[in-house]
Amino acid sequence: MTEAETALRTIERAWNAAAQPWNAENLAALYTEDAVFYGGRTTHSVGQTQVWGYFDSYVGILASVRLALVEQELRTLADGVCLAQGYAKFDFDLTAGGTSGTVLRSTLVLVRRPDGWRIAQHHFSGIPDAPPIPSAS
């Protein structure tokens, strides 16, 4: 297994452990202090405190979440820095009961720290139905 594969699977396992049950503090701990995060809300979250706030905004909505990072293209950008881009498949258990799920595009930059791998950049977005090209008038 390459360094990038190891990093991605380590983060995926840790993310799932922190999201079952949903735990904003444990999820935020997977990100660097200066992480740049763009998820399912309309604003960026910059820094671990804002990342925690993002995850905390789902308390009372999400009971637990399972994440599968699939069809990932991996690149080692430098020693201890990896890029993963592909799809994030989510299965949600809702606190109100029931389940839901989605698949999003994903980009992660993972960095090795003395205490393990962390996420420095996180971007998840919807998959467009068509290219964003304006129609001719």
C-alpha positions as CSV (number, residue, x, y, z in Angstrom):
1,M,0.0,0.0,0.0
2,T,1.4,3.4,-0.9
3,E,1.7,6.3,1.6
4,A,-1.3,8.0,0.0
5,E,-3.5,4.9,0.2
6,T,-2.4,4.4,3.9
7,A,-3.2,8.1,4.6
8,L,-6.7,7.9,3.0
9,R,-7.8,4.7,4.6
10,T,-6.5,5.9,8.0
11,I,-8.5,9.0,7.8
12,E,-11.6,7.2,6.5
13,R,-11.5,4.8,9.4
14,A,-10.9,7.6,12.0
15,W,-13.7,9.7,10.4
16,N,-16.1,6.8,10.7
17,A,-15.2,6.1,14.3
18,A,-15.8,9.8,15.1
19,A,-19.1,9.8,13.3
20,Q,-20.6,6.7,15.0
21,P,-22.2,8.1,17.1
22,W,-21.9,11.7,15.7
23,N,-19.3,13.6,17.7
24,A,-18.4,17.1,16.5
25,E,-15.3,17.3,18.8
26,N,-13.8,14.0,17.6
27,L,-14.5,14.8,14.0
28,A,-12.9,18.3,14.2
29,A,-9.8,16.6,15.9
30,L,-9.1,14.9,12.5
31,Y,-8.4,18.3,10.9
32,T,-5.3,20.5,11.2
33,E,-5.5,23.7,13.2
34,D,-5.5,25.7,10.0
35,A,-7.7,23.4,7.9
36,V,-9.8,24.8,5.1
37,F,-13.1,23.0,4.9
38,Y,-15.9,23.3,2.4
39,G,-18.8,20.9,3.0
40,G,-22.5,20.8,2.9
41,R,-23.1,24.4,4.2
42,T,-22.8,27.5,2.1
43,T,-19.7,29.0,3.7
44,H,-16.1,27.9,4.2
45,S,-15.0,26.8,7.6
46,V,-11.4,27.9,8.2
47,G,-9.5,26.5,11.2
48,Q,-10.3,23.7,13.5
49,T,-12.7,25.7,15.7
50,Q,-14.9,26.6,12.7
51,V,-14.7,23.0,11.5
52,W,-16.0,21.9,14.9
53,G,-18.8,24.5,14.5
54,Y,-19.7,23.0,11.2
55,F,-19.9,19.5,12.6
56,D,-21.7,20.8,15.7
57,S,-24.4,22.3,13.5
58,Y,-25.6,18.8,12.7
59,V,-26.0,17.7,16.4
60,G,-29.6,16.8,16.9
61,I,-30.0,16.0,13.2
62,L,-27.5,13.2,12.6
63,A,-27.3,10.3,15.0
64,S,-24.4,8.6,13.1
65,V,-22.8,8.7,9.6
66,R,-20.9,6.2,7.6
67,L,-18.5,7.5,5.0
68,A,-16.9,5.5,2.1
69,L,-14.3,7.2,0.0
70,V,-14.6,5.6,-3.4
71,E,-13.1,5.8,-6.8
72,Q,-10.3,7.9,-5.4
73,E,-7.4,9.2,-7.4
74,L,-4.4,9.6,-5.1
75,R,-1.3,11.7,-5.5
76,T,1.7,12.2,-3.2
77,L,2.4,15.9,-3.4
78,A,5.4,15.9,-1.1
79,D,6.7,13.8,1.7
80,G,3.8,13.5,4.2
81,V,1.4,15.4,1.9
82,C,-1.2,13.5,-0.2
83,L,-4.1,14.5,-2.4
84,A,-7.2,12.3,-2.7
85,Q,-10.0,13.1,-5.2
86,G,-13.0,11.0,-6.0
87,Y,-16.4,10.4,-4.4
88,A,-17.7,10.4,-0.8
89,K,-20.6,8.0,-0.2
90,F,-22.5,8.9,2.9
91,D,-25.1,6.8,4.8
92,F,-26.9,8.9,7.5
93,D,-28.8,7.7,10.5
94,L,-31.1,10.6,11.5
95,T,-31.9,11.4,15.1
96,A,-35.6,11.8,14.2
97,G,-35.5,8.3,12.9
98,G,-34.9,6.9,9.4
99,T,-32.0,6.9,7.1
100,S,-30.7,8.9,4.2
101,G,-27.7,8.9,1.9
102,T,-25.9,10.8,-0.8
103,V,-22.8,10.7,-3.0
104,L,-20.7,13.8,-3.3
105,R,-17.5,14.7,-5.2
106,S,-14.6,14.9,-2.7
107,T,-11.2,16.4,-2.5
108,L,-8.9,16.0,0.5
109,V,-5.4,17.1,1.2
110,L,-3.9,14.9,3.9
111,V,-0.9,15.8,5.9
112,R,1.2,13.6,8.2
113,R,1.7,15.1,11.7
114,P,3.7,13.6,14.6
115,D,0.5,12.1,16.0
116,G,-0.9,10.8,12.7
117,W,-2.6,11.9,9.5
118,R,-4.8,14.9,9.5
119,I,-7.0,16.7,6.9
120,A,-5.7,20.1,5.9
121,Q,-8.1,20.8,3.1
122,H,-11.6,19.3,2.6
123,H,-14.0,20.0,-0.2
124,F,-17.2,18.0,-0.8
125,S,-19.7,19.2,-3.4
126,G,-22.7,17.9,-5.3
127,I,-22.3,16.2,-8.7
128,P,-23.7,18.5,-11.4
129,D,-26.4,17.1,-13.7
130,A,-24.6,18.8,-16.6
131,P,-21.5,21.0,-17.3
132,P,-22.1,24.6,-16.1
133,I,-22.0,26.0,-19.5
134,P,-24.6,28.8,-20.3
135,S,-26.9,28.0,-23.1
136,A,-26.6,30.1,-26.3
137,S,-29.3,32.8,-26.7
